Amino acid sequence: YPVSAIGLPEEDNIWLGTSSKGLFYFDGARWTTAPAALTPPAPAIRAIVVDRQGSVWVAGEEGGLLRYVP
């Protein structure tokens, strides 16, 4: 899927947003879809930011903002 955003919370972990298939997570060993509790604001992800406290902020292409606290 075309990648539209990347968030790096810690070493070996990656949050990946796509332009049409939503959000994916790499835990250092395998890729998974976003946790069930985390529904992106849109299938097209515009940006991913991880703040100092470890919260993951996800912005949708057509608006919407989601904060996920792992």
All heavy atoms as TSV, in Angstrom:
chain	resi	resn	atom	element	x	y	z
A	1	TYR	N	N	0.832	-1.176	0.000
A	1	TYR	CA	C	0.000	0.000	0.000
A	1	TYR	C	C	0.882	1.246	0.000
A	1	TYR	O	O	1.909	1.260	0.664
A	1	TYR	CB	C	-0.905	0.014	1.215
A	1	TYR	CG	C	-1.714	-1.251	1.404
A	1	TYR	CD1	C	-1.541	-2.062	2.510
A	1	TYR	CD2	C	-2.645	-1.637	0.445
A	1	TYR	CE1	C	-2.288	-3.217	2.692
A	1	TYR	CE2	C	-3.395	-2.787	0.616
A	1	TYR	CZ	C	-3.218	-3.568	1.733
A	1	TYR	OH	O	-3.963	-4.702	1.896
A	2	PRO	N	N	0.482	2.322	-0.676
A	2	PRO	CA	C	1.280	3.549	-0.645
A	2	PRO	C	C	1.345	4.125	0.774
A	2	PRO	O	O	0.327	4.288	1.444
A	2	PRO	CB	C	0.533	4.499	-1.578
A	2	PRO	CG	C	-0.255	3.599	-2.478
A	2	PRO	CD	C	-0.614	2.410	-1.638
A	3	VAL	N	N	2.536	4.422	1.246
A	3	VAL	CA	C	2.761	4.954	2.595
A	3	VAL	C	C	2.571	6.466	2.568
A	3	VAL	O	O	3.122	7.156	1.715
A	3	VAL	CB	C	4.174	4.597	3.093
A	3	VAL	CG1	C	4.469	5.264	4.413
A	3	VAL	CG2	C	4.322	3.087	3.191
A	4	SER	N	N	1.800	6.970	3.522
A	4	SER	CA	C	1.554	8.409	3.592
A	4	SER	C	C	2.054	9.048	4.889
A	4	SER	O	O	2.158	10.257	4.980
A	4	SER	CB	C	0.066	8.693	3.417
A	4	SER	OG	O	-0.676	7.995	4.398
A	5	ALA	N	N	2.360	8.230	5.919
A	5	ALA	CA	C	2.828	8.774	7.194
A	5	ALA	C	C	3.571	7.696	7.979
A	5	ALA	O	O	3.235	6.517	7.896
A	5	ALA	CB	C	1.656	9.289	8.014
A	6	ILE	N	N	4.575	8.126	8.746
A	6	ILE	CA	C	5.339	7.213	9.589
A	6	ILE	C	C	5.504	7.847	10.964
A	6	ILE	O	O	5.820	9.026	11.078
A	6	ILE	CB	C	6.734	6.923	8.996
A	6	ILE	CG1	C	6.602	6.232	7.650
A	6	ILE	CG2	C	7.570	6.071	9.951
A	6	ILE	CD1	C	7.922	6.039	6.922
A	7	GLY	N	N	5.302	7.051	12.017
A	7	GLY	CA	C	5.530	7.494	13.388
A	7	GLY	C	C	6.469	6.520	14.068
A	7	GLY	O	O	6.324	5.307	13.924
A	8	LEU	N	N	7.462	7.054	14.800
A	8	LEU	CA	C	8.472	6.209	15.450
A	8	LEU	C	C	8.428	6.418	16.963
A	8	LEU	O	O	9.063	7.327	17.490
A	8	LEU	CB	C	9.860	6.557	14.909
A	8	LEU	CG	C	10.014	6.438	13.396
A	8	LEU	CD1	C	11.341	7.023	12.948
A	8	LEU	CD2	C	9.886	4.990	12.971
A	9	PRO	N	N	7.685	5.574	17.686
A	9	PRO	CA	C	7.561	5.752	19.134
A	9	PRO	C	C	8.801	5.346	19.918
A	9	PRO	O	O	9.158	6.003	20.879
A	9	PRO	CB	C	6.382	4.884	19.513
A	9	PRO	CG	C	6.314	3.846	18.459
A	9	PRO	CD	C	6.856	4.491	17.206
A	10	GLU	N	N	9.438	4.255	19.540
A	10	GLU	CA	C	10.623	3.755	20.238
A	10	GLU	C	C	11.457	2.966	19.247
A	10	GLU	O	O	11.013	2.665	18.158
A	10	GLU	CB	C	10.281	2.823	21.404
A	10	GLU	CG	C	8.926	2.901	21.939
A	10	GLU	CD	C	8.621	1.853	22.991
A	10	GLU	OE1	O	9.083	0.713	22.911
A	10	GLU	OE2	O	7.872	2.206	23.895
A	11	GLU	N	N	12.625	2.621	19.663
A	11	GLU	CA	C	13.496	1.832	18.804
A	11	GLU	C	C	12.805	0.527	18.410
A	11	GLU	O	O	12.184	-0.129	19.242
A	11	GLU	CB	C	14.790	1.514	19.566
A	11	GLU	CG	C	15.846	0.910	18.702
A	11	GLU	CD	C	17.152	0.761	19.450
A	11	GLU	OE1	O	17.522	1.681	20.195
A	11	GLU	OE2	O	17.779	-0.288	19.290
A	12	ASP	N	N	12.871	0.175	17.146
A	12	ASP	CA	C	12.313	-1.048	16.572
A	12	ASP	C	C	10.793	-1.053	16.413
A	12	ASP	O	O	10.247	-2.024	15.924
A	12	ASP	CB	C	12.725	-2.302	17.362
A	12	ASP	CG	C	14.222	-2.540	17.327
A	12	ASP	OD1	O	14.867	-2.151	16.335
A	12	ASP	OD2	O	14.739	-3.114	18.287
A	13	ASN	N	N	10.090	-0.035	16.846
A	13	ASN	CA	C	8.637	0.033	16.669
A	13	ASN	C	C	8.317	1.097	15.628
A	13	ASN	O	O	8.962	2.140	15.582
A	13	ASN	CB	C	7.926	0.385	17.971
A	13	ASN	CG	C	8.093	-0.693	19.011
A	13	ASN	OD1	O	8.539	-1.790	18.721
A	13	ASN	ND2	N	7.747	-0.386	20.237
A	14	ILE	N	N	7.282	0.833	14.819
A	14	ILE	CA	C	6.903	1.770	13.763
A	14	ILE	C	C	5.383	1.798	13.632
A	14	ILE	O	O	4.744	0.756	13.601
A	14	ILE	CB	C	7.489	1.345	12.398
A	14	ILE	CG1	C	9.013	1.263	12.456
A	14	ILE	CG2	C	7.049	2.301	11.295
A	14	ILE	CD1	C	9.626	0.629	11.219
A	15	TRP	N	N	4.821	2.990	13.536
A	15	TRP	CA	C	3.438	3.191	13.136
A	15	TRP	C	C	3.482	3.639	11.690
A	15	TRP	O	O	4.249	4.534	11.338
A	15	TRP	CB	C	2.751	4.257	13.984
A	15	TRP	CG	C	2.433	3.796	15.363
A	15	TRP	CD1	C	3.184	3.983	16.476
A	15	TRP	CD2	C	1.289	3.060	15.766
A	15	TRP	NE1	N	2.571	3.404	17.560
A	15	TRP	CE2	C	1.395	2.829	17.145
A	15	TRP	CE3	C	0.168	2.569	15.093
A	15	TRP	CZ2	C	0.436	2.136	17.874
A	15	TRP	CZ3	C	-0.779	1.881	15.826
A	15	TRP	CH2	C	-0.651	1.676	17.194
A	16	LEU	N	N	2.656	3.037	10.848
A	16	LEU	CA	C	2.678	3.328	9.429
A	16	LEU	C	C	1.265	3.634	8.952
A	16	LEU	O	O	0.350	2.840	9.161
A	16	LEU	CB	C	3.235	2.112	8.674
A	16	LEU	CG	C	3.467	2.288	7.197
A	16	LEU	CD1	C	4.768	3.035	6.990
A	16	LEU	CD2	C	3.541	0.931	6.539
A	17	GLY	N	N	1.085	4.793	8.335
A	17	GLY	CA	C	-0.202	5.169	7.761
A	17	GLY	C	C	-0.148	5.032	6.253
A	17	GLY	O	O	0.884	5.292	5.641
A	18	THR	N	N	-1.247	4.606	5.666
A	18	THR	CA	C	-1.299	4.438	4.215
A	18	THR	C	C	-2.285	5.444	3.614
A	18	THR	O	O	-3.071	6.059	4.326
A	18	THR	CB	C	-1.731	3.009	3.832
A	18	THR	OG1	O	-3.087	2.809	4.233
A	18	THR	CG2	C	-0.836	1.966	4.471
A	19	SER	N	N	-2.224	5.565	2.306
A	19	SER	CA	C	-3.096	6.523	1.636
A	19	SER	C	C	-4.508	5.984	1.398
A	19	SER	O	O	-5.380	6.725	0.972
A	19	SER	CB	C	-2.478	6.958	0.310
A	19	SER	OG	O	-2.318	5.835	-0.530
A	20	SER	N	N	-4.734	4.674	1.696
A	20	SER	CA	C	-6.084	4.148	1.482
A	20	SER	C	C	-6.459	2.943	2.351
A	20	SER	O	O	-7.616	2.572	2.389
A	20	SER	CB	C	-6.262	3.749	0.015
A	20	SER	OG	O	-5.353	2.713	-0.305
A	21	LYS	N	N	-5.511	2.361	3.051
A	21	LYS	CA	C	-5.793	1.132	3.815
A	21	LYS	C	C	-5.629	1.281	5.314
A	21	LYS	O	O	-5.568	0.299	6.042
A	21	LYS	CB	C	-4.904	-0.009	3.315
A	21	LYS	CG	C	-5.157	-0.399	1.885
A	21	LYS	CD	C	-6.539	-0.980	1.723
A	21	LYS	CE	C	-6.757	-1.410	0.279
A	21	LYS	NZ	N	-8.072	-1.957	0.066
A	22	GLY	N	N	-5.524	2.510	5.812
A	22	GLY	CA	C	-5.495	2.719	7.243
A	22	GLY	C	C	-4.132	2.659	7.889
A	22	GLY	O	O	-3.127	3.054	7.298
A	23	LEU	N	N	-4.101	2.115	9.087
A	23	LEU	CA	C	-2.965	2.190	9.984
A	23	LEU	C	C	-2.412	0.799	10.281
A	23	LEU	O	O	-3.164	-0.141	10.501
A	23	LEU	CB	C	-3.449	2.850	11.282
A	23	LEU	CG	C	-2.466	3.343	12.288
A	23	LEU	CD1	C	-1.552	4.407	11.696
A	23	LEU	CD2	C	-3.224	3.932	13.473
A	24	PHE	N	N	-1.074	0.702	10.318
A	24	PHE	CA	C	-0.395	-0.560	10.633
A	24	PHE	C	C	0.665	-0.299	11.689
A	24	PHE	O	O	1.133	0.825	11.854
A	24	PHE	CB	C	0.261	-1.141	9.377
A	24	PHE	CG	C	-0.731	-1.528	8.325
A	24	PHE	CD1	C	-1.180	-0.605	7.399
A	24	PHE	CD2	C	-1.243	-2.816	8.279
A	24	PHE	CE1	C	-2.106	-0.952	6.431
A	24	PHE	CE2	C	-2.170	-3.174	7.323
A	24	PHE	CZ	C	-2.604	-2.235	6.394
A	25	TYR	N	N	1.059	-1.371	12.399
A	25	TYR	CA	C	2.029	-1.263	13.484
A	25	TYR	C	C	3.057	-2.381	13.365
A	25	TYR	O	O	2.705	-3.531	13.125
A	25	TYR	CB	C	1.303	-1.360	14.833
A	25	TYR	CG	C	2.215	-1.305	16.019
A	25	TYR	CD1	C	2.858	-0.126	16.364
A	25	TYR	CD2	C	2.455	-2.425	16.795
A	25	TYR	CE1	C	3.714	-0.062	17.452
A	25	TYR	CE2	C	3.300	-2.379	17.885
A	25	TYR	CZ	C	3.936	-1.190	18.210
A	25	TYR	OH	O	4.770	-1.135	19.278
A	26	PHE	N	N	4.330	-2.017	13.546
A	26	PHE	CA	C	5.426	-2.989	13.569
A	26	PHE	C	C	5.995	-2.993	14.977
A	26	PHE	O	O	6.417	-1.957	15.496
A	26	PHE	CB	C	6.504	-2.600	12.558
A	26	PHE	CG	C	7.634	-3.575	12.485
A	26	PHE	CD1	C	7.463	-4.817	11.908
A	26	PHE	CD2	C	8.875	-3.248	12.987
A	26	PHE	CE1	C	8.506	-5.729	11.839
A	26	PHE	CE2	C	9.927	-4.142	12.924
A	26	PHE	CZ	C	9.740	-5.382	12.338
A	27	ASP	N	N	5.990	-4.166	15.632
A	27	ASP	CA	C	6.431	-4.259	17.027
A	27	ASP	C	C	7.882	-4.691	17.181
A	27	ASP	O	O	8.330	-5.012	18.268
A	27	ASP	CB	C	5.527	-5.206	17.800
A	27	ASP	CG	C	5.613	-6.646	17.328
A	27	ASP	OD1	O	6.435	-6.974	16.437
A	27	ASP	OD2	O	4.832	-7.473	17.840
A	28	GLY	N	N	8.625	-4.699	16.097
A	28	GLY	CA	C	10.014	-5.135	16.133
A	28	GLY	C	C	10.190	-6.529	15.571
A	28	GLY	O	O	11.295	-6.943	15.248
A	29	ALA	N	N	9.081	-7.267	15.450
A	29	ALA	CA	C	9.133	-8.633	14.924
A	29	ALA	C	C	8.132	-8.858	13.796
A	29	ALA	O	O	8.409	-9.596	12.865
A	29	ALA	CB	C	8.867	-9.639	16.043
A	30	ARG	N	N	6.957	-8.217	13.889
A	30	ARG	CA	C	5.939	-8.462	12.860
A	30	ARG	C	C	5.044	-7.245	12.671
A	30	ARG	O	O	4.903	-6.411	13.560
A	30	ARG	CB	C	5.099	-9.678	13.214
A	30	ARG	CG	C	4.312	-9.534	14.479
A	30	ARG	CD	C	3.649	-10.851	14.900
A	30	ARG	NE	N	3.250	-10.767	16.282
A	30	ARG	CZ	C	2.034	-10.430	16.694
A	30	ARG	NH1	N	1.093	-10.175	15.835
A	30	ARG	NH2	N	1.764	-10.368	17.978
A	31	TRP	N	N	4.439	-7.176	11.487
A	31	TRP	CA	C	3.470	-6.136	11.152
A	31	TRP	C	C	2.069	-6.608	11.507
A	31	TRP	O	O	1.737	-7.756	11.277
A	31	TRP	CB	C	3.511	-5.823	9.654
A	31	TRP	CG	C	4.701	-5.030	9.255
A	31	TRP	CD1	C	5.858	-5.521	8.718
A	31	TRP	CD2	C	4.879	-3.623	9.354
A	31	TRP	NE1	N	6.735	-4.507	8.471
A	31	TRP	CE2	C	6.150	-3.322	8.853
A	31	TRP	CE3	C	4.069	-2.590	9.810
A	31	TRP	CZ2	C	6.638	-2.023	8.810
A	31	TRP	CZ3	C	4.557	-1.291	9.761
A	31	TRP	CH2	C	5.831	-1.019	9.259
A	32	THR	N	N	1.256	-5.708	12.066
A	32	THR	CA	C	-0.148	-5.997	12.346
A	32	THR	C	C	-0.978	-4.777	11.974
A	32	THR	O	O	-0.448	-3.679	11.806
A	32	THR	CB	C	-0.385	-6.311	13.841
A	32	THR	OG1	O	-0.013	-5.176	14.623
A	32	THR	CG2	C	0.403	-7.532	14.284
A	33	THR	N	N	-2.279	-4.976	11.866
A	33	THR	CA	C	-3.159	-3.825	11.726
A	33	THR	C	C	-3.240	-3.132	13.081
A	33	THR	O	O	-2.830	-3.695	14.097
A	33	THR	CB	C	-4.562	-4.256	11.260
A	33	THR	OG1	O	-5.081	-5.221	12.171
A	33	THR	CG2	C	-4.517	-4.848	9.857
A	34	ALA	N	N	-3.767	-1.958	13.097
A	34	ALA	CA	C	-3.888	-1.213	14.349
A	34	ALA	C	C	-4.747	-1.985	15.340
A	34	ALA	O	O	-5.642	-2.735	14.941
A	34	ALA	CB	C	-4.502	0.154	14.064
A	35	PRO	N	N	-4.496	-1.822	16.643
A	35	PRO	CA	C	-5.333	-2.499	17.646
A	35	PRO	C	C	-6.807	-2.159	17.452
A	35	PRO	O	O	-7.152	-1.082	16.968
A	35	PRO	CB	C	-4.821	-1.922	18.969
A	35	PRO	CG	C	-3.448	-1.423	18.670
A	35	PRO	CD	C	-3.465	-0.996	17.232
A	36	ALA	N	N	-7.683	-3.070	17.850
A	36	ALA	CA	C	-9.128	-2.891	17.667
A	36	ALA	C	C	-9.628	-1.613	18.335
A	36	ALA	O	O	-10.562	-0.982	17.853
A	36	ALA	CB	C	-9.873	-4.104	18.204
A	37	ALA	N	N	-9.006	-1.225	19.438
A	37	ALA	CA	C	-9.418	-0.012	20.148
A	37	ALA	C	C	-9.034	1.260	19.401
A	37	ALA	O	O	-9.484	2.343	19.745
A	37	ALA	CB	C	-8.792	0.010	21.532
A	38	LEU	N	N	-8.224	1.118	18.379
A	38	LEU	CA	C	-7.727	2.271	17.624
A	38	LEU	C	C	-8.323	2.275	16.225
A	38	LEU	O	O	-7.890	1.548	15.346
A	38	LEU	CB	C	-6.199	2.210	17.538
A	38	LEU	CG	C	-5.492	3.285	16.728
A	38	LEU	CD1	C	-5.794	4.655	17.310
A	38	LEU	CD2	C	-4.008	3.042	16.741
A	39	THR	N	N	-9.362	3.075	16.032
A	39	THR	CA	C	-9.973	3.208	14.723
A	39	THR	C	C	-9.544	4.545	14.148
A	39	THR	O	O	-9.881	5.593	14.695
A	39	THR	CB	C	-11.508	3.156	14.823
A	39	THR	OG1	O	-11.875	1.930	15.437
A	39	THR	CG2	C	-12.139	3.256	13.454
A	40	PRO	N	N	-8.770	4.536	13.058
A	40	PRO	CA	C	-8.301	5.795	12.481
A	40	PRO	C	C	-9.472	6.675	12.046
A	40	PRO	O	O	-10.556	6.174	11.742
A	40	PRO	CB	C	-7.482	5.359	11.264
A	40	PRO	CG	C	-7.179	3.930	11.469
A	40	PRO	CD	C	-8.277	3.383	12.317
A	41	PRO	N	N	-9.256	7.987	12.004
A	41	PRO	CA	C	-10.326	8.891	11.608
A	41	PRO	C	C	-10.742	8.731	10.144
A	41	PRO	O	O	-11.821	9.167	9.761
A	41	PRO	CB	C	-9.738	10.287	11.857
A	41	PRO	CG	C	-8.267	10.081	11.926
A	41	PRO	CD	C	-8.040	8.683	12.368
A	42	ALA	N	N	-9.913	8.094	9.333
A	42	ALA	CA	C	-10.208	7.851	7.918
A	42	ALA	C	C	-9.246	6.780	7.416
A	42	ALA	O	O	-8.183	6.582	7.999
A	42	ALA	CB	C	-10.033	9.134	7.114
A	43	PRO	N	N	-9.597	6.068	6.342
A	43	PRO	CA	C	-8.670	5.066	5.812
A	43	PRO	C	C	-7.422	5.687	5.181
A	43	PRO	O	O	-6.401	5.022	5.048
A	43	PRO	CB	C	-9.489	4.303	4.780
A	43	PRO	CG	C	-10.694	5.113	4.502
A	43	PRO	CD	C	-10.876	6.051	5.644
A	44	ALA	N	N	-7.506	6.962	4.814
A	44	ALA	CA	C	-6.335	7.676	4.297
A	44	ALA	C	C	-5.724	8.479	5.438
A	44	ALA	O	O	-6.348	9.394	5.974
A	44	ALA	CB	C	-6.735	8.594	3.151
A	45	ILE	N	N	-4.511	8.127	5.828
A	45	ILE	CA	C	-3.829	8.771	6.951
A	45	ILE	C	C	-2.933	9.890	6.427
A	45	ILE	O	O	-2.131	9.679	5.518
A	45	ILE	CB	C	-2.981	7.744	7.736
A	45	ILE	CG1	C	-3.833	6.553	8.181
A	45	ILE	CG2	C	-2.288	8.404	8.915
A	45	ILE	CD1	C	-4.975	6.877	9.086
A	46	ARG	N	N	-3.056	11.065	7.010
A	46	ARG	CA	C	-2.268	12.231	6.596
A	46	ARG	C	C	-0.968	12.349	7.406
A	46	ARG	O	O	0.077	12.662	6.879
A	46	ARG	CB	C	-3.103	13.492	6.760
A	46	ARG	CG	C	-2.365	14.801	6.790
A	46	ARG	CD	C	-1.916	15.311	5.501
A	46	ARG	NE	N	-3.040	15.743	4.689
A	46	ARG	CZ	C	-2.872	16.182	3.466
A	46	ARG	NH1	N	-1.686	16.248	2.950
A	46	ARG	NH2	N	-3.896	16.536	2.742
A	47	ALA	N	N	-1.038	12.111	8.730
A	47	ALA	CA	C	0.134	12.309	9.585
A	47	ALA	C	C	0.042	11.443	10.828
A	47	ALA	O	O	-1.053	11.128	11.292
A	47	ALA	CB	C	0.245	13.780	9.989
A	48	ILE	N	N	1.211	11.074	11.357
A	48	ILE	CA	C	1.319	10.353	12.624
A	48	ILE	C	C	2.412	11.036	13.438
A	48	ILE	O	O	3.514	11.260	12.938
A	48	ILE	CB	C	1.707	8.879	12.422
A	48	ILE	CG1	C	0.688	8.172	11.539
A	48	ILE	CG2	C	1.851	8.171	13.769
A	48	ILE	CD1	C	1.127	6.779	11.113
A	49	VAL	N	N	2.090	11.369	14.688
A	49	VAL	CA	C	3.062	11.980	15.589
A	49	VAL	C	C	3.018	11.217	16.903
A	49	VAL	O	O	1.947	10.911	17.412
A	49	VAL	CB	C	2.742	13.475	15.839
A	49	VAL	CG1	C	3.679	14.057	16.870
A	49	VAL	CG2	C	2.803	14.257	14.545
A	50	VAL	N	N	4.189	10.930	17.457
A	50	VAL	CA	C	4.291	10.296	18.768
A	50	VAL	C	C	4.865	11.348	19.715
A	50	VAL	O	O	5.962	11.870	19.484
A	50	VAL	CB	C	5.184	9.049	18.727
A	50	VAL	CG1	C	5.247	8.399	20.095
A	50	VAL	CG2	C	4.672	8.064	17.685
A	51	ASP	N	N	4.116	11.689	20.782
A	51	ASP	CA	C	4.591	12.731	21.692
A	51	ASP	C	C	5.529	12.160	22.753
A	51	ASP	O	O	5.790	10.954	22.793
A	51	ASP	CB	C	3.419	13.517	22.287
A	51	ASP	CG	C	2.532	12.704	23.214
A	51	ASP	OD1	O	2.974	11.666	23.745
A	51	ASP	OD2	O	1.364	13.122	23.421
A	52	ARG	N	N	6.026	13.024	23.612
A	52	ARG	CA	C	7.019	12.626	24.632
A	52	ARG	C	C	6.491	11.604	25.625
A	52	ARG	O	O	7.244	10.854	26.220
A	52	ARG	CB	C	7.498	13.851	25.396
A	52	ARG	CG	C	8.310	14.775	24.562
A	52	ARG	CD	C	8.765	15.955	25.373
A	52	ARG	NE	N	9.280	16.982	24.496
A	52	ARG	CZ	C	9.570	18.188	24.884
A	52	ARG	NH1	N	9.397	18.546	26.153
A	52	ARG	NH2	N	10.028	19.074	24.035
A	53	GLN	N	N	5.170	11.595	25.829
A	53	GLN	CA	C	4.567	10.640	26.760
A	53	GLN	C	C	4.260	9.300	26.083
A	53	GLN	O	O	3.789	8.378	26.732
A	53	GLN	CB	C	3.285	11.221	27.350
A	53	GLN	CG	C	3.507	12.374	28.306
A	53	GLN	CD	C	3.847	13.681	27.594
A	53	GLN	OE1	O	3.349	13.951	26.513
A	53	GLN	NE2	N	4.706	14.467	28.201
A	54	GLY	N	N	4.489	9.193	24.773
A	54	GLY	CA	C	4.242	7.953	24.060
A	54	GLY	C	C	2.874	7.865	23.405
A	54	GLY	O	O	2.547	6.852	22.793
A	55	SER	N	N	2.056	8.907	23.554
A	55	SER	CA	C	0.760	8.920	22.877
A	55	SER	C	C	0.973	9.018	21.372
A	55	SER	O	O	1.858	9.730	20.908
A	55	SER	CB	C	-0.083	10.115	23.331
A	55	SER	OG	O	-0.389	10.009	24.697
A	56	VAL	N	N	0.131	8.318	20.621
A	56	VAL	CA	C	0.209	8.327	19.166
A	56	VAL	C	C	-0.958	9.164	18.649
A	56	VAL	O	O	-2.121	8.878	18.942
A	56	VAL	CB	C	0.129	6.894	18.591
A	56	VAL	CG1	C	0.213	6.909	17.077
A	56	VAL	CG2	C	1.225	6.024	19.194
A	57	TRP	N	N	-0.652	10.213	17.884
A	57	TRP	CA	C	-1.654	11.096	17.291
A	57	TRP	C	C	-1.748	10.774	15.815
A	57	TRP	O	O	-0.736	10.767	15.112
A	57	TRP	CB	C	-1.260	12.553	17.493
A	57	TRP	CG	C	-1.238	12.968	18.929
A	57	TRP	CD1	C	-0.209	12.797	19.814
A	57	TRP	CD2	C	-2.276	13.599	19.651
A	57	TRP	NE1	N	-0.551	13.284	21.044
A	57	TRP	CE2	C	-1.817	13.790	20.970
A	57	TRP	CE3	C	-3.552	14.026	19.313
A	57	TRP	CZ2	C	-2.591	14.398	21.946
A	57	TRP	CZ3	C	-4.326	14.641	20.294
A	57	TRP	CH2	C	-3.853	14.819	21.588
A	58	VAL	N	N	-2.964	10.507	15.338
A	58	VAL	CA	C	-3.183	10.119	13.944
A	58	VAL	C	C	-4.180	11.087	13.316
A	58	VAL	O	O	-5.278	11.276	13.843
A	58	VAL	CB	C	-3.729	8.674	13.850
A	58	VAL	CG1	C	-3.958	8.281	12.408
A	58	VAL	CG2	C	-2.792	7.695	14.539
A	59	ALA	N	N	-3.785	11.701	12.195
A	59	ALA	CA	C	-4.656	12.633	11.478
A	59	ALA	C	C	-5.114	12.004	10.173
A	59	ALA	O	O	-4.309	11.420	9.442
A	59	ALA	CB	C	-3.917	13.935	11.183
A	60	GLY	N	N	-6.404	12.115	9.895
A	60	GLY	CA	C	-6.972	11.590	8.665
A	60	GLY	C	C	-6.850	12.575	7.515
A	60	GLY	O	O	-6.788	13.788	7.728
A	61	GLU	N	N	-6.825	12.062	6.319
A	61	GLU	CA	C	-6.716	12.880	5.106
A	61	GLU	C	C	-7.874	13.866	4.989
A	61	GLU	O	O	-7.689	15.005	4.582
A	61	GLU	CB	C	-6.680	11.965	3.880
A	61	GLU	CG	C	-6.625	12.671	2.552
A	61	GLU	CD	C	-5.263	13.259	2.250
A	61	GLU	OE1	O	-4.252	12.688	2.695
A	61	GLU	OE2	O	-5.210	14.287	1.571
A	62	GLU	N	N	-9.075	13.433	5.329
A	62	GLU	CA	C	-10.256	14.278	5.172
A	62	GLU	C	C	-10.687	14.912	6.490
A	62	GLU	O	O	-11.839	15.281	6.667
A	62	GLU	CB	C	-11.391	13.460	4.567
A	62	GLU	CG	C	-11.050	12.957	3.184
A	62	GLU	CD	C	-12.110	12.049	2.622
A	62	GLU	OE1	O	-13.219	11.981	3.192
A	62	GLU	OE2	O	-11.832	11.401	1.616
A	63	GLY	N	N	-9.774	15.008	7.428
A	63	GLY	CA	C	-10.067	15.593	8.727
A	63	GLY	C	C	-10.149	14.526	9.796
A	63	GLY	O	O	-10.130	13.339	9.527
A	64	GLY	N	N	-10.224	14.949	11.006
A	64	GLY	CA	C	-10.291	14.032	12.140
A	64	GLY	C	C	-8.920	13.822	12.754
A	64	GLY	O	O	-7.911	13.788	12.055
A	65	LEU	N	N	-8.892	13.726	14.050
A	65	LEU	CA	C	-7.664	13.512	14.794
A	65	LEU	C	C	-7.950	12.508	15.891
A	65	LEU	O	O	-8.972	12.587	16.570
A	65	LEU	CB	C	-7.183	14.836	15.409
A	65	LEU	CG	C	-5.891	14.799	16.194
A	65	LEU	CD1	C	-4.719	14.440	15.278
A	65	LEU	CD2	C	-5.643	16.143	16.858
A	66	LEU	N	N	-7.043	11.565	16.060
A	66	LEU	CA	C	-7.213	10.515	17.052
A	66	LEU	C	C	-5.975	10.466	17.928
A	66	LEU	O	O	-4.854	10.551	17.431
A	66	LEU	CB	C	-7.388	9.162	16.344
A	66	LEU	CG	C	-7.410	7.950	17.246
A	66	LEU	CD1	C	-8.748	7.876	17.973
A	66	LEU	CD2	C	-7.214	6.701	16.424
A	67	ARG	N	N	-6.193	10.346	19.237
A	67	ARG	CA	C	-5.080	10.153	20.160
A	67	ARG	C	C	-5.189	8.749	20.737
A	67	ARG	O	O	-6.226	8.363	21.290
A	67	ARG	CB	C	-5.144	11.165	21.285
A	67	ARG	CG	C	-4.021	10.967	22.291
A	67	ARG	CD	C	-4.123	11.990	23.407
A	67	ARG	NE	N	-3.087	11.761	24.403
A	67	ARG	CZ	C	-3.254	11.947	25.697
A	67	ARG	NH1	N	-4.412	12.392	26.149
A	67	ARG	NH2	N	-2.289	11.705	26.536
A	68	TYR	N	N	-4.103	7.994	20.637
A	68	TYR	CA	C	-4.061	6.630	21.164
A	68	TYR	C	C	-2.972	6.562	22.217
A	68	TYR	O	O	-1.826	6.956	21.963
A	68	TYR	CB	C	-3.778	5.642	20.047
A	68	TYR	CG	C	-3.569	4.229	20.502
A	68	TYR	CD1	C	-4.593	3.492	21.078
A	68	TYR	CD2	C	-2.329	3.607	20.354
A	68	TYR	CE1	C	-4.406	2.183	21.505
A	68	TYR	CE2	C	-2.125	2.293	20.772
A	68	TYR	CZ	C	-3.160	1.599	21.345
A	68	TYR	OH	O	-2.967	0.301	21.758
A	69	VAL	N	N	-3.320	6.095	23.424
A	69	VAL	CA	C	-2.361	5.953	24.516
A	69	VAL	C	C	-2.132	4.463	24.726
A	69	VAL	O	O	-3.000	3.784	25.290
A	69	VAL	CB	C	-2.869	6.621	25.809
A	69	VAL	CG1	C	-1.834	6.484	26.912
A	69	VAL	CG2	C	-3.229	8.068	25.561
A	70	PRO	N	N	-1.006	3.933	24.225
A	70	PRO	CA	C	-0.766	2.480	24.354
A	70	PRO	C	C	-0.551	2.046	25.800
A	70	PRO	O	O	-0.215	2.778	26.640
A	70	PRO	CB	C	0.505	2.252	23.553
A	70	PRO	CG	C	0.918	3.541	22.981
A	70	PRO	CD	C	0.008	4.602	23.496
